[in-house]
């Protein structure tokens, strides 16, 4: 028996199979868990940081207190049914752990984790207890590095009118308290008594390959007090439906949770030999991400699909790996995806990339120029999206349809529709779409008329501009005759312009500072790009919240840089 093997006297005797609940003997756990853990009460600090108008505090100082601000009120989560299958049954621990992870994500998304605790982070990352052969891993760190905290603190300062909370713990406690303590009093779990005393600020979820070659999942949660963590988890297990509790093992400042004790024990033993931090593929992939992050995710797509195929029937597994279920060839070479969430003084960005893939060529990223085309929209555009290679995309899809079961009469139908319009289909349409396409909303629609008054501009880069102009004029006349839109078509150099705005703004969207900030870092070759001028839209809404006026823009793109496909979603503030 290993030191992690469960002792039968730790699980509730009246629950079948619960002998697995406590990973390792009490003595072994005590030896592992009580040394070197962080103090439940941090030391006091004499120096106070400046008010928001000043500079962020130096390491060791405390962020400003918000004693004068109203206490945080948790949103209405209803009763405990949010994590319970049924209104009155005992709670299942697996959904509880999922809820904890989701709530920590909400804490992050709300920006409320800023200006709290000590500037210097402390303790190990969950990486320590994730096996080195993991195929997927995501973590949330609410105790990031000092530089990340200062950046987030500066970001929060952009919203001086927003309600403040004293710490991340306040927001985390409010949300979890609502989940674990339903209003009807039906739960025997009290958050303040049973969970808050031990739950830490870092959490990870991972999938790894066990000794039988099968994928298994675990959760890794940081703990502030090992003894209280054990007692709290045992109580959660006792309140769960029979057989639905979670197995666990407390190791140092972390608790590793899984579906069975065998899974937990194997994960712990594997991580002791080699954790994900020693996986050179993982570390090199994560190194592509920028700066300090509060969320990091990594997924070996090919390895995951291979593992999934091992638990599927033979035919289904073969279809999955050969691309028969996905349409992409040889899914074992699908590569890996890495992503992170980073908070900077003027933006929050989700960024990522795909590495080691031989299948992304089918997406034609290398030929994209959507970002530049998006920037050609008129100055003052409040929202726009651009797509690269629309001509090729339509051509590829139509060719595939023609080869399918229903494709026999497709060309005849296109010929009939083209004859009615006076154009050749699909050739004239493909030419009109061109190598790049952008569609923009020129201004905020009138509040009374809604989108019926929307002024739009469509830009394309046709192969044959003169032919595209002829096609566009025919389509514009058809739309005007139907009374739907009053469109005009024109050619400007190599660009075809189709719009219902007779007085478009001068200049280009690319010159807008909000556009530049939201799409900063976009590679030259982008397959998809988009932008929303939040500042302009909110300025036109008289009932918009005061804090919202500090939002500036939202930009996103999918493209390829010098090494691999990349993507980004960025929210900027002013």
DOLOTOR-449764 format. One line per 4 residues: for each residue y, z, x of C-alpha. Coordinates in steps of 0.25 Angstrom, whole numbers, plus 5000, padded with zeros to 4 digits. Example, Ala and Ser with C-alpha at 12.3 -4.5 7.8 and 13.67 -1.06 7.14 Angstrom:
% residues 2
4982/5031/5049; 4996/5029/5055
This chain:
% residues 574
5000/5000/5000; 5013/4996/5006; 5025/5005/5006; 5031/4998/4994
5018/4999/4985; 5022/5007/4972; 5018/5021/4969; 5013/5022/4955
5020/5035/4952; 5034/5028/4952; 5032/5019/4940; 5032/5024/4925
5018/5027/4922; 5019/5022/4907; 5023/5008/4912; 5012/4999/4915
5013/4993/4929; 5025/5002/4933; 5018/5007/4945; 5025/4996/4953
5039/5001/4950; 5042/5009/4963; 5040/5001/4975; 5034/5010/4986
5031/5024/4986; 5042/5035/4984; 5041/5039/4998; 5042/5025/5003
5054/5022/4994; 5061/5034/4998; 5059/5030/5012; 5065/5017/5010
5076/5020/5000; 5084/5032/5004; 5089/5029/5018; 5102/5023/5021
5106/5020/5006; 5121/5019/5003; 5127/5031/4998; 5129/5032/4983
5143/5036/4985; 5151/5028/4995; 5160/5035/5005; 5175/5036/5001
5186/5029/5008; 5200/5033/5010; 5207/5020/5011; 5210/5012/4999
5213/4998/4999; 5226/4992/4995; 5229/4987/4981; 5226/4973/4976
5239/4968/4982; 5235/4972/4996; 5223/4969/5005; 5208/4972/5003
5203/4985/5009; 5198/4986/5022; 5183/4989/5024; 5181/5003/5020
5192/5004/5010; 5190/5004/4995; 5194/4993/4986; 5205/4997/4976
5201/5007/4965; 5204/5003/4950; 5205/5016/4944; 5216/5012/4935
5208/5000/4929; 5200/5001/4917; 5185/5005/4918; 5176/4994/4918
5169/4991/4904; 5156/4984/4904; 5155/4972/4896; 5146/4974/4883
5132/4971/4887; 5127/4976/4874; 5114/4984/4875; 5103/4984/4885
5097/4972/4879; 5104/4964/4890; 5092/4967/4899; 5081/4971/4889
5072/4962/4882; 5074/4967/4868; 5083/4977/4862; 5075/4989/4863
5064/4987/4874; 5064/4994/4887; 5072/4986/4898; 5065/4977/4908
5069/4980/4922; 5068/4965/4927; 5080/4961/4917; 5087/4974/4921
5087/4969/4936; 5091/4956/4931; 5103/4962/4924; 5107/4970/4936
5108/4957/4944; 5116/4950/4933; 5125/4962/4932; 5128/4962/4947
5131/4947/4945; 5141/4950/4934; 5148/4961/4943; 5149/4950/4954
5154/4939/4944; 5165/4949/4938; 5171/4951/4952; 5171/4966/4949
5163/4969/4962; 5176/4968/4970; 5184/4979/4976; 5173/4990/4976
5165/4999/4986; 5166/4998/5000; 5170/4984/5007; 5159/4984/5016
5145/4981/5010; 5133/4990/5013; 5118/4989/5013; 5108/4978/5014
5108/4966/5005; 5096/4963/4995; 5091/4953/5005; 5084/4964/5013
5074/4965/5002; 5072/4951/4998; 5059/4944/5004; 5062/4934/5015
5054/4923/5007; 5063/4924/4995; 5065/4911/4987; 5078/4916/4979
5088/4927/4981; 5101/4931/4975; 5109/4944/4978; 5122/4950/4973
5130/4959/4982; 5140/4968/4976; 5143/4975/4989; 5146/4962/4998
5153/4962/5011; 5167/4967/5013; 5173/4953/5014; 5166/4949/5001
5172/4962/4994; 5186/4959/5000; 5185/4945/4995; 5181/4949/4981
5191/4960/4981; 5202/4949/4984; 5196/4940/4973; 5197/4952/4962
5212/4954/4966; 5214/4940/4960; 5212/4946/4946; 5222/4958/4946
5222/4958/4931; 5207/4959/4929; 5201/4973/4926; 5196/4980/4939
5184/4989/4941; 5183/4999/4952; 5170/4994/4958; 5158/4984/4957
5150/4997/4953; 5159/4998/4940; 5156/4984/4935; 5142/4985/4939
5140/4998/4932; 5147/4994/4920; 5138/4981/4918; 5125/4988/4921
5128/5000/4913; 5130/4991/4901; 5116/4985/4904; 5108/4997/4906
5115/5006/4896; 5115/4999/4883; 5124/5004/4872; 5113/5008/4862
5108/5018/4872; 5094/5012/4872; 5092/5011/4887; 5086/5023/4895
5093/5017/4907; 5107/5022/4911; 5114/5014/4921; 5122/5025/4927
5110/5034/4928; 5099/5024/4931; 5105/5012/4939; 5119/5014/4944
5115/5025/4954; 5106/5015/4962; 5110/5001/4959; 5117/4994/4971
5126/4982/4973; 5117/4972/4978; 5105/4965/4971; 5096/4953/4974
5086/4945/4967; 5075/4937/4974; 5063/4929/4973; 5052/4929/4984
5038/4923/4986; 5027/4934/4986; 5015/4934/4994; 5008/4926/4983
5018/4915/4985; 5024/4918/4971; 5039/4920/4968; 5043/4934/4965
5057/4940/4961; 5063/4953/4966; 5077/4960/4964; 5084/4968/4975
5094/4978/4971; 5102/4987/4980; 5101/5002/4977; 5111/5014/4980
5100/5025/4978; 5086/5022/4980; 5081/5035/4972; 5090/5032/4960
5086/5017/4961; 5071/5021/4960; 5074/5030/4948; 5082/5020/4941
5072/5008/4942; 5061/5017/4938; 5069/5021/4926; 5072/5006/4923
5057/5003/4924; 5053/5014/4915; 5063/5009/4905; 5057/4995/4906
5047/4988/4897; 5032/4991/4902; 5029/4983/4914; 5043/4977/4915
5049/4986/4926; 5052/4982/4940; 5045/4985/4952; 5054/4990/4964
5055/4995/4978; 5067/5002/4984; 5070/4999/4998; 5082/5005/5005
5094/5001/4997; 5087/4991/4988; 5077/4990/4976; 5068/4978/4976
5063/4975/4962; 5052/4966/4957; 5043/4963/4945; 5031/4970/4952
5029/4980/4963; 5021/4970/4971; 5033/4960/4971; 5042/4971/4975
5033/4976/4986; 5031/4962/4991; 5046/4959/4991; 5049/4972/4999
5038/4970/5009; 5042/4955/5011; 5057/4959/5013; 5054/4969/5023
5047/4959/5031; 5057/4948/5029; 5069/4948/5019; 5077/4936/5015
5087/4939/5025; 5077/4934/5036; 5075/4921/5028; 5083/4911/5036
5083/4901/5025; 5090/4911/5016; 5100/4916/5026; 5104/4902/5031
5106/4898/5016; 5114/4910/5013; 5122/4907/5025; 5128/4895/5019
5135/4903/5008; 5150/4907/5011; 5155/4921/5014; 5150/4934/5008
5144/4933/4994; 5141/4943/4983; 5130/4934/4977; 5120/4926/4986
5109/4918/4980; 5098/4910/4987; 5087/4901/4981; 5076/4893/4988
5074/4883/4977; 5062/4876/4983; 5055/4889/4987; 5058/4894/4973
5052/4882/4966; 5040/4882/4975; 5038/4896/4971; 5039/4893/4957
5030/4882/4957; 5019/4892/4963; 5019/4899/4950; 5019/4887/4941
5007/4879/4936; 5003/4869/4947; 5009/4857/4940; 5022/4863/4937
5023/4868/4951; 5021/4854/4956; 5031/4848/4947; 5041/4859/4951
5040/4856/4966; 5039/4841/4965; 5052/4841/4956; 5045/4837/4943
5052/4848/4936; 5065/4847/4943; 5067/4832/4946; 5070/4836/4960
5060/4832/4971; 5052/4842/4979; 5058/4855/4975; 5052/4862/4987
5064/4856/4994; 5074/4860/4984; 5081/4869/4994; 5088/4882/4993
5101/4887/4985; 5110/4898/4990; 5122/4903/4983; 5133/4914/4984
5144/4920/4976; 5156/4923/4985; 5169/4930/4981; 5182/4926/4988
5196/4931/4986; 5199/4918/4978; 5186/4914/4972; 5172/4917/4968
5162/4906/4973; 5147/4903/4970; 5143/4894/4981; 5129/4889/4985
5121/4878/4991; 5107/4871/4992; 5100/4871/5005; 5088/4864/5010
5086/4855/4998; 5081/4841/4998; 5083/4839/4983; 5098/4840/4982
5100/4825/4986; 5096/4821/4972; 5109/4828/4968; 5117/4818/4976
5126/4829/4981; 5129/4821/4994; 5137/4810/4986; 5146/4819/4978
5161/4819/4978; 5163/4827/4965; 5173/4837/4971; 5183/4826/4975
5182/4819/4962; 5184/4832/4955; 5197/4834/4963; 5202/4820/4958
5204/4825/4944; 5219/4826/4940; 5227/4838/4945; 5227/4849/4934
5212/4847/4930; 5208/4860/4925; 5193/4857/4925; 5184/4846/4931
5170/4843/4936; 5166/4832/4945; 5152/4825/4947; 5147/4817/4959
5138/4804/4957; 5139/4804/4942; 5136/4789/4943; 5123/4791/4951
5119/4803/4942; 5120/4795/4929; 5112/4783/4936; 5101/4793/4941
5099/4799/4927; 5099/4786/4920; 5089/4780/4929; 5080/4792/4927
5082/4791/4912; 5078/4777/4912; 5065/4780/4920; 5061/4791/4909
5054/4790/4896; 5067/4788/4888; 5073/4778/4898; 5067/4765/4893
5078/4762/4883; 5090/4769/4890; 5096/4757/4896; 5096/4750/4883
5103/4761/4877; 5113/4761/4888; 5115/4746/4887; 5118/4748/4872
5128/4759/4874; 5135/4751/4885; 5136/4738/4877; 5143/4747/4866
5153/4752/4876; 5155/4740/4884; 5150/4745/4897; 5137/4744/4905
5128/4757/4905; 5125/4764/4913; 5131/4756/4924; 5146/4757/4920
5145/4772/4917; 5138/4775/4930; 5150/4767/4937; 5160/4775/4929
5154/4788/4933; 5155/4784/4948; 5152/4793/4960; 5160/4805/4955
5165/4810/4942; 5175/4821/4938; 5180/4826/4924; 5192/4835/4923
5199/4842/4912; 5214/4839/4915; 5220/4851/4908; 5217/4863/4899
5214/4858/4885; 5224/4862/4874; 5219/4875/4868; 5220/4870/4854
5214/4857/4856; 5203/4861/4865; 5195/4851/4874; 5199/4840/4864
5212/4840/4871; 5205/4840/4885; 5211/4830/4895; 5200/4825/4904
5199/4816/4917; 5186/4809/4922; 5186/4803/4936; 5175/4795/4942
5173/4787/4954; 5166/4774/4950; 5159/4764/4959; 5167/4753/4951
5180/4758/4947; 5185/4746/4939; 5171/4745/4931; 5172/4760/4929
5186/4759/4923; 5182/4748/4914; 5170/4757/4909; 5180/4770/4908
5190/4762/4899; 5178/4758/4890; 5174/4772/4888; 5188/4777/4887
5191/4767/4876; 5178/4771/4869; 5181/4786/4869; 5195/4783/4864
5190/4774/4853; 5181/4786/4849; 5193/4795/4848; 5187/4805/4858
5196/4803/4870; 5207/4795/4874; 5203/4791/4888; 5210/4782/4899
5202/4776/4911; 5209/4773/4924; 5205/4770/4939; 5212/4777/4950
5206/4771/4963; 5191/4774/4964; 5192/4784/4952; 5190/4781/4937
5199/4791/4928; 5195/4793/4914; 5205/4803/4906; 5211/4807/4893
5223/4813/4900; 5235/4803/4900; 5243/4812/4909; 5234/4818/4919
5239/4828/4929; 5243/4822/4943; 5236/4826/4956; 5222/4829/4958
5213/4841/4955; 5209/4842/4970; 5224/4847/4973; 5223/4859/4963
5222/4872/4971; 5212/4878/4961; 5203/4866/4963; 5204/4867/4978
5200/4882/4978; 5189/4881/4967; 5182/4870/4975; 5185/4874/4989
5173/4871/4998; 5168/4860/4989; 5160/4850/4998; 5165/4835/4999
5152/4831/4992; 5151/4838/4978; 5142/4833/4967; 5149/4842/4956
5162/4849/4956; 5170/4856/4946; 5183/4864/4944; 5190/4872/4933
5205/4876/4935; 5203/4890/4929; 5218/4893/4931; 5223/4882/4923
5213/4884/4912; 5216/4899/4911; 5231/4897/4911; 5230/4889/4899
5223/4900/4891; 5233/4911/4886; 5222/4921/4883; 5215/4920/4897
5212/4934/4903; 5223/4938/4913; 5213/4939/4924; 5208/4925/4922
5222/4919/4927; 5217/4922/4941; 5206/4912/4940; 5209/4899/4947
5198/4889/4947; 5183/4886/4946; 5176/4876/4955; 5162/4871/4957
5154/4861/4965; 5141/4856/4969; 5140/4847/4981; 5135/4846/4996
5141/4850/5009; 5137/4846/5023; 5123/4854/5021; 5119/4856/5007
5122/4856/4992; 5132/4866/4988; 5139/4872/4976; 5150/4881/4972
5157/4888/4960; 5170/4894/4963; 5180/4903/4955; 5194/4904/4961
5205/4913/4958; 5220/4914/4961
